[in-house]
């Protein structure tokens, strides 16, 4: 079953020590592009939160925002980020030396720099907050997954309809094939008879040209491959529990290749019209497929 990459999930968890809200928004992207916004005092959760999300979502641009509201006093430890402060001081002194100016850096300026303080909750309080945040995250992910499945189901229904149109068009082409093949054979006979009087020295060249012509106008191999691609696309779409967007993109590319080859080889107006119809359906699938995980 298909999953859409477009989704929104929100969850709120309340407790006696505070509230947590997690919002997840995702849109289509070829690869996983994950942006997480956490309060500074919970920045240590970035890695586990990132790991949790990436284990469930494989493609898309995903924005995650975590909002925390404390009830009463929550023990928070504030520490100066001394390594960063030292680096800022060294960089400042380097600029003074390079520019031949002396202006100095004072404490007020340092305090205006981002991340010069590190915030963290401690002990049991930290454990309780972490648990609450993860509970809200899991619920928001579940809500987003539900939306992805609903949109994915709608996309899958659209694909099934278009695949049926493609199969019907291919069946019509197969009906025309014997007639087109007979006409091409007659055309080849006529061409050969016109040049036979030029002598036996042309026999080998004529045979080679005849083989090339037969290969050029024969579309049976393309029909066989296209039939296989359509079947694989349908099976992958319906049976796989893993994200299949990339696989379907590859199959669709191969389908378009075979359709184009049929159009260039057939030399028949009816088949050409069907090829135009098939290319339109493939293009519409391609547009929708960009939003499939």
MIDOSE-1310 file (N, C-alpha, C; in nm, 2 decimals, decimal comma, always signed):
residues 293
xxxx	+0,08/-0,12/+0,00/+0,00/+0,00/+0,00/+0,09/+0,12/+0,00; +0,04/+0,23/-0,07/+0,12/+0,35/-0,09/+0,10/+0,44/+0,03; +0,21/+0,52/+0,06/+0,20/+0,63/+0,16/+0,24/+0,76/+0,09; +0,16/+0,86/+0,12/+0,19/+0,99/+0,07/+0,30/+1,05/+0,16
xxxx	+0,38/+1,15/+0,10/+0,48/+1,22/+0,17/+0,42/+1,34/+0,24; +0,30/+1,38/+0,20/+0,24/+1,50/+0,26/+0,16/+1,46/+0,38; +0,19/+1,52/+0,49/+0,12/+1,48/+0,62/+0,14/+1,59/+0,72; +0,04/+1,59/+0,82/+0,05/+1,67/+0,94/+0,01/+1,59/+1,06
xxxx	+0,09/+1,60/+1,16/+0,05/+1,53/+1,29/+0,08/+1,62/+1,41; -0,02/+1,62/+1,50/+0,00/+1,70/+1,62/-0,04/+1,62/+1,74; +0,03/+1,64/+1,85/-0,01/+1,57/+1,98/+0,03/+1,66/+2,09; -0,06/+1,65/+2,20/-0,03/+1,73/+2,32/-0,04/+1,63/+2,44
xxxx	+0,06/+1,64/+2,53/+0,06/+1,56/+2,65/+0,07/+1,65/+2,77; -0,01/+1,63/+2,87/-0,02/+1,71/+2,99/+0,02/+1,63/+3,11; +0,08/+1,70/+3,21/+0,12/+1,64/+3,33/+0,12/+1,74/+3,44; +0,14/+1,70/+3,57/+0,14/+1,79/+3,68/+0,26/+1,88/+3,68
xxxx	+0,37/+1,85/+3,60/+0,49/+1,93/+3,60/+0,50/+2,01/+3,47; +0,41/+1,99/+3,37/+0,42/+2,07/+3,25/+0,35/+2,00/+3,13; +0,34/+2,07/+3,02/+0,28/+2,03/+2,90/+0,37/+2,02/+2,78; +0,35/+1,93/+2,69/+0,44/+1,92/+2,57/+0,35/+1,91/+2,45
xxxx	+0,38/+1,99/+2,35/+0,31/+1,98/+2,22/+0,41/+1,95/+2,11; +0,38/+1,85/+2,03/+0,47/+1,81/+1,92/+0,39/+1,83/+1,79; +0,45/+1,90/+1,69/+0,39/+1,92/+1,56/+0,48/+1,86/+1,45; +0,43/+1,79/+1,36/+0,51/+1,73/+1,25/+0,44/+1,77/+1,12
xxxx	+0,52/+1,82/+1,03/+0,48/+1,86/+0,89/+0,57/+1,80/+0,80; +0,52/+1,73/+0,69/+0,61/+1,67/+0,59/+0,55/+1,70/+0,45; +0,64/+1,72/+0,36/+0,61/+1,74/+0,22/+0,71/+1,66/+0,13; +0,68/+1,65/+0,00/+0,76/+1,56/-0,08/+0,90/+1,61/-0,10
xxxx	+0,99/+1,52/-0,10/+1,14/+1,54/-0,12/+1,20/+1,40/-0,16; +1,29/+1,40/-0,25/+1,35/+1,28/-0,30/+1,41/+1,20/-0,19; +1,47/+1,26/-0,09/+1,54/+1,20/+0,02/+1,48/+1,25/+0,15; +1,53/+1,19/+0,26/+1,48/+1,24/+0,39/+1,56/+1,36/+0,43
xxxx	+1,48/+1,47/+0,45/+1,54/+1,60/+0,50/+1,47/+1,64/+0,63; +1,54/+1,62/+0,74/+1,47/+1,63/+0,87/+1,52/+1,75/+0,95; +1,43/+1,83/+0,99/+1,46/+1,95/+1,07/+1,38/+1,94/+1,20; +1,46/+1,95/+1,31/+1,39/+1,94/+1,44/+1,42/+2,06/+1,53
xxxx	+1,31/+2,12/+1,58/+1,32/+2,23/+1,67/+1,29/+2,19/+1,81; +1,39/+2,20/+1,90/+1,37/+2,16/+2,04/+1,41/+2,28/+2,13; +1,34/+2,29/+2,25/+1,39/+2,39/+2,34/+1,53/+2,36/+2,38; +1,61/+2,47/+2,41/+1,75/+2,45/+2,44/+1,78/+2,35/+2,55
xxxx	+1,70/+2,36/+2,66/+1,73/+2,27/+2,77/+1,70/+2,12/+2,74; +1,64/+2,09/+2,62/+1,62/+1,95/+2,58/+1,69/+1,92/+2,45; +1,80/+2,00/+2,42/+1,87/+1,97/+2,30/+1,94/+1,84/+2,29; +1,96/+1,77/+2,41/+2,02/+1,64/+2,42/+1,93/+1,54/+2,35
xxxx	+1,80/+1,57/+2,33/+1,71/+1,47/+2,28/+1,71/+1,47/+2,12; +1,79/+1,56/+2,06/+1,79/+1,58/+1,92/+1,82/+1,44/+1,85; +1,92/+1,38/+1,90/+1,97/+1,25/+1,83/+1,86/+1,14/+1,85; +1,81/+1,11/+1,97/+1,71/+1,01/+1,98/+1,58/+1,04/+1,90
xxxx	+1,54/+1,17/+1,91/+1,42/+1,21/+1,83/+1,44/+1,19/+1,68; +1,56/+1,23/+1,63/+1,59/+1,21/+1,49/+1,59/+1,06/+1,45; +1,65/+0,98/+1,54/+1,66/+0,84/+1,51/+1,52/+0,78/+1,51; +1,43/+0,82/+1,60/+1,30/+0,76/+1,60/+1,22/+0,80/+1,48
xxxx	+1,23/+0,92/+1,43/+1,16/+0,97/+1,31/+1,21/+0,90/+1,19; +1,34/+0,89/+1,17/+1,40/+0,83/+1,05/+1,38/+0,68/+1,05; +1,34/+0,62/+1,16/+1,31/+0,47/+1,16/+1,17/+0,45/+1,10; +1,09/+0,55/+1,10/+0,95/+0,54/+1,05/+0,93/+0,61/+0,92
xxxx	+1,00/+0,72/+0,89/+0,98/+0,80/+0,77/+1,11/+0,79/+0,68; +1,10/+0,75/+0,56/+1,21/+0,73/+0,47/+1,24/+0,84/+0,37; +1,14/+0,91/+0,33/+1,15/+1,01/+0,23/+1,07/+1,13/+0,27; +1,11/+1,25/+0,22/+1,03/+1,37/+0,25/+1,10/+1,48/+0,33
xxxx	+1,06/+1,60/+0,32/+1,11/+1,71/+0,40/+1,02/+1,72/+0,52; +1,08/+1,68/+0,64/+1,00/+1,67/+0,76/+1,04/+1,78/+0,86; +0,95/+1,86/+0,90/+0,97/+1,96/+1,01/+0,90/+1,92/+1,14; +0,98/+1,91/+1,24/+0,93/+1,87/+1,37/+0,95/+1,98/+1,47
xxxx	+0,85/+2,03/+1,54/+0,86/+2,13/+1,64/+0,81/+2,08/+1,78; +0,89/+2,10/+1,88/+0,85/+2,06/+2,01/+0,84/+2,18/+2,10; +0,72/+2,20/+2,16/+0,69/+2,31/+2,25/+0,67/+2,25/+2,39; +0,74/+2,32/+2,49/+0,74/+2,28/+2,63/+0,69/+2,39/+2,71
xxxx	+0,59/+2,36/+2,80/+0,54/+2,46/+2,89/+0,55/+2,40/+3,04; +0,62/+2,47/+3,12/+0,64/+2,42/+3,26/+0,53/+2,47/+3,35; +0,49/+2,38/+3,44/+0,39/+2,41/+3,55/+0,47/+2,42/+3,68; +0,47/+2,53/+3,74/+0,55/+2,55/+3,86/+0,70/+2,56/+3,83
xxxx	+0,78/+2,52/+3,93/+0,93/+2,53/+3,91/+0,99/+2,40/+3,87; +1,06/+2,39/+3,76/+1,13/+2,28/+3,71/+1,27/+2,30/+3,73; +1,34/+2,21/+3,80/+1,49/+2,23/+3,83/+1,56/+2,24/+3,69; +1,63/+2,35/+3,67/+1,71/+2,37/+3,55/+1,85/+2,41/+3,59
xxxx	+1,95/+2,35/+3,53/+2,09/+2,38/+3,55/+2,13/+2,47/+3,43; +2,20/+2,58/+3,47/+2,25/+2,67/+3,37/+2,40/+2,67/+3,38; +2,47/+2,64/+3,27/+2,62/+2,64/+3,27/+2,67/+2,72/+3,16; +2,78/+2,79/+3,18/+2,84/+2,87/+3,07/+2,91/+2,77/+2,97
xxxx	+2,89/+2,80/+2,84/+2,95/+2,71/+2,74/+3,10/+2,77/+2,72; +3,19/+2,73/+2,81/+3,32/+2,78/+2,81/+3,40/+2,75/+2,69; +3,40/+2,63/+2,63/+3,47/+2,61/+2,50/+3,43/+2,71/+2,39; +3,30/+2,74/+2,38/+3,25/+2,83/+2,28/+3,30/+2,97/+2,31
xxxx	+3,29/+3,01/+2,44/+3,33/+3,15/+2,48/+3,48/+3,17/+2,45; +3,56/+3,07/+2,47/+3,70/+3,08/+2,44/+3,73/+3,09/+2,29; +3,65/+3,02/+2,21/+3,67/+3,03/+2,07/+3,63/+3,17/+2,02; +3,52/+3,22/+2,07/+3,48/+3,36/+2,04/+3,58/+3,46/+2,07
xxxx	+3,64/+3,44/+2,19/+3,75/+3,54/+2,23/+3,87/+3,53/+2,14; +3,91/+3,40/+2,11/+4,02/+3,39/+2,02/+4,00/+3,45/+1,88; +3,88/+3,42/+1,83/+3,84/+3,48/+1,70/+3,84/+3,63/+1,70; +3,79/+3,69/+1,81/+3,79/+3,83/+1,82/+3,93/+3,89/+1,82
xxxx	+4,02/+3,83/+1,90/+4,16/+3,87/+1,91/+4,23/+3,86/+1,77; +4,19/+3,76/+1,70/+4,25/+3,74/+1,57/+4,21/+3,85/+1,47; +4,08/+3,89/+1,48/+4,03/+4,00/+1,39/+4,10/+4,13/+1,43; +4,12/+4,15/+1,56/+4,19/+4,27/+1,61/+4,33/+4,28/+1,55
xxxx	+4,40/+4,17/+1,55/+4,53/+4,16/+1,50/+4,54/+4,18/+1,35; +4,45/+4,12/+1,28/+4,45/+4,12/+1,14/+4,41/+4,26/+1,09; +4,32/+4,33/+1,16/+4,27/+4,46/+1,11/+4,34/+4,57/+1,18; +4,43/+4,54/+1,27/+4,51/+4,64/+1,34/+4,43/+4,74/+1,41
xxxx	+4,33/+4,69/+1,48/+4,24/+4,77/+1,57/+4,24/+4,70/+1,71; +4,21/+4,79/+1,81/+4,20/+4,74/+1,94/+4,06/+4,79/+2,00; +3,97/+4,70/+2,01/+3,84/+4,74/+2,07/+3,80/+4,65/+2,18; +3,86/+4,54/+2,19/+3,83/+4,45/+2,31/+3,69/+4,39/+2,30
xxxx	+3,67/+4,28/+2,38/+3,53/+4,22/+2,39/+3,49/+4,21/+2,53; +3,38/+4,27/+2,57/+3,34/+4,27/+2,71/+3,23/+4,17/+2,73; +3,20/+4,15/+2,86/+3,10/+4,05/+2,90/+2,96/+4,07/+2,84; +2,92/+4,20/+2,83/+2,79/+4,23/+2,77/+2,78/+4,18/+2,63
xxxx	+2,89/+4,20/+2,55/+2,89/+4,15/+2,41/+2,88/+4,00/+2,41; +2,96/+3,94/+2,50/+2,96/+3,79/+2,50/+2,82/+3,73/+2,53; +2,75/+3,80/+2,63/+2,62/+3,75/+2,67/+2,52/+3,76/+2,55; +2,54/+3,84/+2,45/+2,45/+3,86/+2,34/+2,48/+3,75/+2,23
xxxx	+2,58/+3,68/+2,25/+2,62/+3,57/+2,15/+2,52/+3,45/+2,18; +2,48/+3,38/+2,07/+2,39/+3,26/+2,09/+2,47/+3,15/+2,15; +2,40/+3,07/+2,23/+2,45/+2,94/+2,29/+2,57/+2,96/+2,38; +2,59/+3,08/+2,45/+2,70/+3,09/+2,54/+2,66/+3,03/+2,68
xxxx	+2,53/+3,00/+2,69/+2,48/+2,92/+2,81/+2,42/+2,79/+2,77; +2,44/+2,69/+2,85/+2,38/+2,56/+2,83/+2,28/+2,53/+2,94; +2,16/+2,49/+2,89/+2,05/+2,47/+2,99/+2,02/+2,32/+2,99; +1,99/+2,26/+3,10/+1,96/+2,12/+3,11/+1,88/+2,10/+3,24
xxxx	+1,78/+2,01/+3,23/+1,71/+1,96/+3,34/+1,78/+1,85/+3,41; +1,76/+1,82/+3,53/+1,84/+1,72/+3,60/+1,76/+1,61/+3,66; +1,82/+1,50/+3,68/+1,77/+1,39/+3,76/+1,64/+1,34/+3,71; +1,55/+1,31/+3,81/+1,42/+1,25/+3,78/+1,33/+1,35/+3,70
xxxx	+1,35/+1,48/+3,72/+1,28/+1,58/+3,64/+1,31/+1,56/+3,49; +1,44/+1,54/+3,46/+1,48/+1,52/+3,32/+1,42/+1,39/+3,26; +1,42/+1,29/+3,34/+1,36/+1,16/+3,29/+1,21/+1,17/+3,26; +1,14/+1,24/+3,35/+1,00/+1,26/+3,33/+0,97/+1,34/+3,21
xxxx	+1,04/+1,45/+3,19/+1,02/+1,53/+3,07/+1,06/+1,46/+2,94; +1,16/+1,38/+2,94/+1,20/+1,30/+2,82/+1,09/+1,20/+2,79; +1,04/+1,14/+2,89/+0,93/+1,04/+2,86/+0,81/+1,11/+2,81; +0,77/+1,23/+2,86/+0,65/+1,30/+2,81/+0,67/+1,34/+2,67
xxxx	+0,79/+1,39/+2,63/+0,82/+1,44/+2,50/+0,81/+1,32/+2,40; +0,87/+1,20/+2,44/+0,86/+1,09/+2,35/+0,72/+1,04/+2,33; +0,64/+1,04/+2,44/+0,50/+1,00/+2,42/+0,43/+1,09/+2,32; +0,45/+1,22/+2,34/+0,39/+1,32/+2,24/+0,44/+1,30/+2,10
xxxx	+0,57/+1,27/+2,09/+0,63/+1,25/+1,96/+0,57/+1,13/+1,89; +0,55/+1,02/+1,96/+0,50/+0,89/+1,90/+0,35/+0,91/+1,86; +0,28/+0,99/+1,94/+0,14/+1,01/+1,90/+0,13/+1,10/+1,78; +0,21/+1,20/+1,77/+0,21/+1,29/+1,65/+0,26/+1,21/+1,53
xxxx	+0,35/+1,12/+1,54/+0,40/+1,04/+1,43/+0,28/+0,95/+1,39; +0,21/+0,89/+1,48/+0,09/+0,81/+1,45/-0,01/+0,88/+1,37; -0,04/+1,01/+1,42/-0,14/+1,09/+1,35/-0,09/+1,13/+1,21; +0,04/+1,16/+1,19/+0,09/+1,19/+1,06/+0,08/+1,06/+0,97
xxxx	+0,11/+0,95/+1,03/+0,11/+0,82/+0,95/-0,03/+0,79/+0,90; -0,13/+0,82/+0,98/-0,27/+0,80/+0,94/-0,30/+0,89/+0,82; -0,26/+1,01/+0,82/-0,29/+1,10/+0,71/-0,21/+1,06/+0,59; -0,09/+1,01/+0,60/-0,01/+0,96/+0,49/-0,07/+0,84/+0,42
xxxx	-0,13/+0,75/+0,51/-0,20/+0,64/+0,45/-0,33/+0,67/+0,38; -0,40/+0,77/+0,43/-0,53/+0,81/+0,36/-0,50/+0,87/+0,23; -0,40/+0,96/+0,22/-0,37/+1,02/+0,10/-0,30/+0,92/+0,00; -0,22/+0,83/+0,06/-0,16/+0,73/-0,02/-0,27/+0,64/-0,09
xxxx	-0,37/+0,61/-0,01/-0,48/+0,52/-0,07/-0,55/+0,59/-0,18; -0,57/+0,72/-0,17/-0,63/+0,80/-0,28/-0,54/+0,80/-0,41; -0,41/+0,81/-0,38/-0,32/+0,81/-0,50/-0,32/+0,67/-0,56; -0,32/+0,57/-0,48/-0,32/+0,43/-0,53/-0,44/+0,40/-0,62
xxxx	-0,56/+0,45/-0,57/-0,68/+0,43/-0,65/-0,66/+0,50/-0,79; -0,60/+0,62/-0,79/-0,58/+0,69/-0,91/-0,49/+0,61/-1,00; -0,38/+0,56/-0,94/-0,28/+0,48/-1,02/-0,35/+0,36/-1,08; -0,44/+0,29/-1,01/-0,50/+0,17/-1,05/-0,59/+0,20/-1,18
xxxx	-0,66/+0,31/-1,17/-0,74/+0,36/-1,29/-0,65/+0,38/-1,41; -0,54/+0,45/-1,39/-0,45/+0,48/-1,50/-0,38/+0,36/-1,56; -0,34/+0,27/-1,47/-0,28/+0,14/-1,52/-0,38/+0,06/-1,60; -0,51/+0,06/-1,56/-0,61/+0,00/-1,64/-0,62/+0,06/-1,78
xxxx	-0,61/+0,19/-1,79/-0,62/+0,26/-1,92/-0,49/+0,22/-2,00; -0,38/+0,21/-1,94/-0,26/+0,17/-2,01/-0,27/+0,03/-2,06; -0,32/-0,06/-1,98/-0,33/-0,20/-2,02/-0,43/-0,21/-2,14; -0,54/-0,13/-2,13/-0,64/-0,14/-2,24/-0,58/-0,09/-2,37
xxxx	-0,51/+0,02/-2,36/-0,44/+0,08/-2,48/-0,34/-0,02/-2,54; -0,27/-0,09/-2,45/-0,17/-0,19/-2,50/-0,24/-0,31/-2,57; -0,35/-0,35/-2,51/-0,43/-0,46/-2,58/-0,48/-0,41/-2,72; -0,52/-0,29/-2,73/-0,56/-0,24/-2,86/-0,44/-0,24/-2,96
xxxx	-0,33/-0,20/-2,91/-0,21/-0,21/-3,00/-0,18/-0,35/-3,04; -0,19/-0,44/-2,95/-0,17/-0,58/-2,99/-0,27/-0,63/-3,09; -0,39/-0,58/-3,09/-0,49/-0,62/-3,19/-0,44/-0,57/-3,33; -0,38/-0,45/-3,33/-0,34/-0,39/-3,46/-0,21/-0,46/-3,51
xxxx	-0,13/-0,52/-3,42/+0,00/-0,57/-3,46/+0,01/-0,66/-3,58; -0,08/-0,77/-3,59/-0,07/-0,85/-3,71/-0,09/-0,78/-3,84; -0,19/-0,69/-3,84/-0,21/-0,61/-3,96/-0,09/-0,53/-4,00; -0,04/-0,46/-3,90/+0,08/-0,37/-3,92/+0,20/-0,46/-3,97
xxxx	+0,21/-0,57/-3,91/+0,32/-0,66/-3,94/+0,31/-0,71/-4,09; +0,19/-0,75/-4,13/+0,16/-0,79/-4,26/+0,19/-0,68/-4,36; +0,14/-0,56/-4,33/+0,16/-0,45/-4,42/+0,31/-0,42/-4,44; +0,39/-0,42/-4,33/+0,53/-0,40/-4,34/+0,60/-0,51/-4,42
xxxx	+0,55/-0,63/-4,40/+0,61/-0,74/-4,48/+0,59/-0,72/-4,63; +0,47/-0,68/-4,66/+0,44/-0,65/-4,80/+0,52/-0,54/-4,86; +0,54/-0,43/-4,78/+0,62/-0,32/-4,82/+0,76/-0,36/-4,84; +0,81/-0,45/-4,76/+0,95/-0,50/-4,77/+0,96/-0,59/-4,90
xxxx	+0,86/-0,67/-4,93/+0,86/-0,75/-5,05/+0,87/-0,66/-5,17; +0,79/-0,56/-5,17/+0,78/-0,47/-5,28/+0,92/-0,40/-5,30; +0,98/-0,35/-5,20/+1,11/-0,29/-5,21/+1,21/-0,38/-5,26; +1,21/-0,51/-5,21/+1,31/-0,61/-5,26/+1,29/-0,64/-5,41
xxxx	+1,17/-0,65/-5,45/+1,14/-0,68/-5,59/+1,19/-0,57/-5,68; +1,18/-0,45/-5,64/+1,22/-0,33/-5,72/+1,37/-0,33/-5,74; +1,45/-0,38/-5,65/+1,59/-0,37/-5,66/+1,66/-0,50/-5,70; +1,58/-0,61/-5,72/+1,64/-0,74/-5,75/+1,71/-0,74/-5,88
xxxx	+1,66/-0,66/-5,98/+1,72/-0,66/-6,11/+1,86/-0,59/-6,11; +1,90/-0,54/-6,01/+2,03/-0,47/-6,01/+2,15/-0,57/-6,00; +2,12/-0,70/-5,98/+2,23/-0,80/-5,98/+2,25/-0,86/-5,85; +2,32/-0,98/-5,85/+2,34/-1,06/-5,73/+2,43/-0,99/-5,63
xxxx	+2,52/-0,90/-5,68/+2,61/-0,83/-5,59/+2,54/-0,75/-5,48; +2,41/-0,73/-5,50/+2,33/-0,66/-5,40/+2,26/-0,75/-5,30; +2,27/-0,88/-5,33/+2,19/-0,98/-5,25/+2,22/-0,97/-5,10; +2,36/-0,96/-5,07/+2,40/-0,96/-4,92/+2,35/-0,83/-4,86
xxxx	+2,37/-0,72/-4,93/+2,32/-0,59/-4,87/+2,17/-0,59/-4,85; +2,10/-0,65/-4,95/+1,95/-0,65/-4,94/+1,91/-0,73/-4,82; +1,98/-0,84/-4,80/+1,94/-0,93/-4,68/+1,97/-0,86/-4,55; +2,08/-0,78/-4,55/+2,11/-0,71/-4,43/+2,01/-0,60/-4,40
xxxx	+1,97/-0,53/-4,51/+1,87/-0,42/-4,50/+1,74/-0,48/-4,46; +1,70/-0,60/-4,51/+1,57/-0,66/-4,48/+1,57/-0,69/-4,33; +1,68/-0,74/-4,27/+1,68/-0,78/-4,13/+1,67/-0,65/-4,05; +1,74/-0,55/-4,09/+1,73/-0,42/-4,01/+1,59/-0,36/-4,01
xxxx	+1,53/-0,37/-4,13/+1,39/-0,32/-4,14/+1,30/-0,39/-4,05; +1,31/-0,53/-4,06/+1,22/-0,61/-3,98/+1,24/-0,58/-3,83; +1,36/-0,56/-3,79/+1,39/-0,53/-3,64/+1,34/-0,39/-3,61; +1,35/-0,30/-3,70/+1,31/-0,16/-3,68/+1,16/-0,15/-3,66
xxxx	+1,08/-0,23/-3,73/+0,93/-0,21/-3,72/+0,87/-0,31/-3,63; +0,94/-0,41/-3,57/+0,88/-0,51/-3,48/+0,87/-0,45/-3,34; +0,75/-0,45/-3,29/+0,73/-0,40/-3,15/+0,69/-0,50/-3,05; +0,70/-0,63/-3,09/+0,66/-0,73/-3,00/+0,74/-0,74/-2,87
xxxx	+0,87/-0,72/-2,88/+0,96/-0,72/-2,76/+0,92/-0,60/-2,66; +0,89/-0,49/-2,72/+0,85/-0,37/-2,64/+0,72/-0,40/-2,57; +0,63/-0,46/-2,64/+0,50/-0,49/-2,58/+0,52/-0,59/-2,46; +0,60/-0,69/-2,48/+0,63/-0,79/-2,38/+0,69/-0,72/-2,25
xxxx	+0,79/-0,63/-2,28/+0,85/-0,57/-2,16/+0,76/-0,47/-2,09; +0,68/-0,40/-2,17/+0,58/-0,30/-2,11/+0,48/-0,38/-2,03; +0,43/-0,49/-2,08/+0,34/-0,57/-2,00/+0,39/-0,61/-1,87; +0,52/-0,65/-1,87/+0,59/-0,69/-1,75/+0,61/-0,57/-1,65
xxxx	+0,64/-0,46/-1,70/+0,66/-0,34/-1,62/+0,52/-0,30/-1,55; +0,42/-0,31/-1,63/+0,29/-0,27/-1,58/+0,25/-0,37/-1,46; +0,28/-0,50/-1,48/+0,25/-0,60/-1,38/+0,33/-0,57/-1,25; +0,46/-0,55/-1,27/+0,55/-0,52/-1,16/+0,50/-0,40/-1,08
xxxx	+0,47/-0,29/-1,15/+0,43/-0,17/-1,09/+0,30/-0,19/-1,00; +0,21/-0,27/-1,06/+0,08/-0,30/-0,99/+0,11/-0,38/-0,86; +0,20/-0,48/-0,88/+0,23/-0,57/-0,76/+0,30/-0,50/-0,65; +0,40/-0,42/-0,69/+0,48/-0,34/-0,59/+0,39/-0,25/-0,52
xxxx	+0,30/-0,18/-0,59/+0,21/-0,08/-0,53/+0,12/-0,14/-0,43; +0,07/-0,26/-0,45/-0,03/-0,32/-0,37/+0,02/-0,41/-0,26; +0,13/-0,47/-0,28/+0,18/-0,57/-0,18/+0,29/-0,53/-0,08; +0,37/-0,43/-0,12/+0,48/-0,40/-0,04/+0,44/-0,32/+0,09
xxxx	+0,50/-0,35/+0,20/+0,47/-0,28/+0,32/+0,58/-0,17/+0,35; +0,69/-0,17/+0,27/+0,80/-0,08/+0,27/+0,77/+0,04/+0,17; +0,84/+0,15/+0,19/+0,83/+0,26/+0,10/+0,88/+0,21/-0,04; +0,80/+0,24/-0,14/+0,83/+0,19/-0,28/+0,84/+0,30/-0,38
xxxx	+0,84/+0,42/-0,34/+0,84/+0,54/-0,43/+0,95/+0,53/-0,53; +1,08/+0,50/-0,48/+1,19/+0,50/-0,57/+1,18/+0,39/-0,68; +1,14/+0,27/-0,63/+1,12/+0,16/-0,72/+1,02/+0,19/-0,83; +0,91/+0,25/-0,79/+0,80/+0,28/-0,88/+0,85/+0,38/-0,98
xxxx	+0,93/+0,48/-0,94/+0,99/+0,58/-1,03/+1,07/+0,51/-1,14; +1,15/+0,41/-1,10/+1,23/+0,34/-1,19/+1,15/+0,27/-1,29; +1,05/+0,19/-1,24/+0,96/+0,12/-1,33/+0,88/+0,21/-1,43; +0,84/+0,33/-1,38/+0,77/+0,42/-1,47/+0,86/+0,48/-1,57
xxxx	+0,99/+0,50/-1,54/+1,08/+0,54/-1,64/+1,10/+0,44/-1,75; +1,11/+0,31/-1,71/+1,12/+0,21/-1,81/+0,99/+0,19/-1,89; +0,88/+0,21/-1,83/+0,75/+0,21/-1,91/+0,75/+0,32/-2,01; +0,79/+0,44/-1,98/+0,79/+0,55/-2,07/+0,89/+0,52/-2,19
xxxx	+1,00/+0,45/-2,16/+1,10/+0,42/-2,26/+1,03/+0,32/-2,36; +0,96/+0,22/-2,32/+0,90/+0,13/-2,41/+0,79/+0,19/-2,49; +0,71/+0,28/-2,42/+0,60/+0,35/-2,50/+0,66/+0,43/-2,61; +0,76/+0,51/-2,58/+0,83/+0,59/-2,68/+0,88/+0,50/-2,80
xxxx	+0,94/+0,39/-2,76/+1,00/+0,30/-2,87/+0,88/+0,25/-2,96; +0,77/+0,21/-2,90/+0,66/+0,16/-2,97/+0,61/+0,27/-3,07; +0,60/+0,39/-3,02/+0,56/+0,50/-3,10/+0,65/+0,53/-3,22; +0,78/+0,52/-3,20/+0,88/+0,54/-3,31/+0,88/+0,43/-3,41
xxxx	+0,85/+0,31/-3,36/+0,86/+0,19/-3,45/+0,74/+0,16/-3,53; +0,62/+0,19/-3,47/+0,50/+0,13/-3,52/+0,46/+0,17/-3,67; +0,48/+0,30/-3,70/+0,45/+0,35/-3,83/+0,30/+0,33/-3,87; +0,22/+0,35/-3,77/+0,07/+0,33/-3,79/+0,00/+0,44/-3,71
xxxx	-0,09/+0,51/-3,77/-0,16/+0,62/-3,71/-0,24/+0,58/-3,59; -0,31/+0,47/-3,60/-0,39/+0,42/-3,48/-0,30/+0,40/-3,36; -0,19/+0,33/-3,38/-0,10/+0,30/-3,27/-0,04/+0,43/-3,22; -0,01/+0,52/-3,31/+0,05/+0,65/-3,27/-0,04/+0,73/-3,18
xxxx	-0,17/+0,72/-3,21/-0,27/+0,79/-3,13/-0,28/+0,72/-2,99; -0,27/+0,59/-2,99/-0,28/+0,52/-2,86/-0,15/+0,55/-2,78; -0,04/+0,57/-2,84/+0,09/+0,60/-2,78/+0,08/+0,74/-2,71; +0,02/+0,83/-2,78/+0,00/+0,97/-2,72/-0,09/+0,95/-2,59
xxxx	-0,19/+0,87/-2,60/-0,28/+0,85/-2,48/-0,20/+0,79/-2,37; -0,12/+0,69/-2,40/-0,04/+0,62/-2,30/+0,06/+0,72/-2,23; +0,13/+0,80/-2,31/+0,23/+0,89/-2,26/+0,16/+0,99/-2,17; +0,04/+1,03/-2,20/-0,04/+1,12/-2,11/-0,06/+1,06/-1,98
xxxx	-0,10/+0,93/-1,98/-0,13/+0,86/-1,85/+0,00/+0,84/-1,77; +0,11/+0,81/-1,84/+0,24/+0,79/-1,77/+0,28/+0,92/-1,70; +0,26/+1,03/-1,77/+0,30/+1,16/-1,72/+0,22/+1,20/-1,60; +0,09/+1,17/-1,60/+0,01/+1,19/-1,48/+0,04/+1,11/-1,37
xxxx	+0,08/+0,98/-1,39/+0,13/+0,90/-1,28/+0,26/+0,96/-1,23; +0,35/+1,00/-1,32/+0,48/+1,06/-1,27/+0,46/+1,18/-1,18; +0,36/+1,26/-1,21/+0,33/+1,38/-1,13/+0,29/+1,34/-0,99; +0,20/+1,24/-0,98/+0,15/+1,19/-0,85/+0,26/+1,12/-0,78
xxxx	+0,34/+1,05/-0,85/+0,44/+0,96/-0,79/+0,55/+1,04/-0,71; +0,56/+1,17/-0,75/+0,66/+1,26/-0,68/+0,62/+1,28/-0,53; +0,49/+1,24/-0,50/+0,45/+1,26/-0,36/+0,43/+1,13/-0,29; +0,49/+1,02/-0,34/+0,48/+0,89/-0,28/+0,61/+0,86/-0,21
x	+0,59/+0,81/-0,08/+0,71/+0,78/-0,01/+0,78/+0,65/-0,06
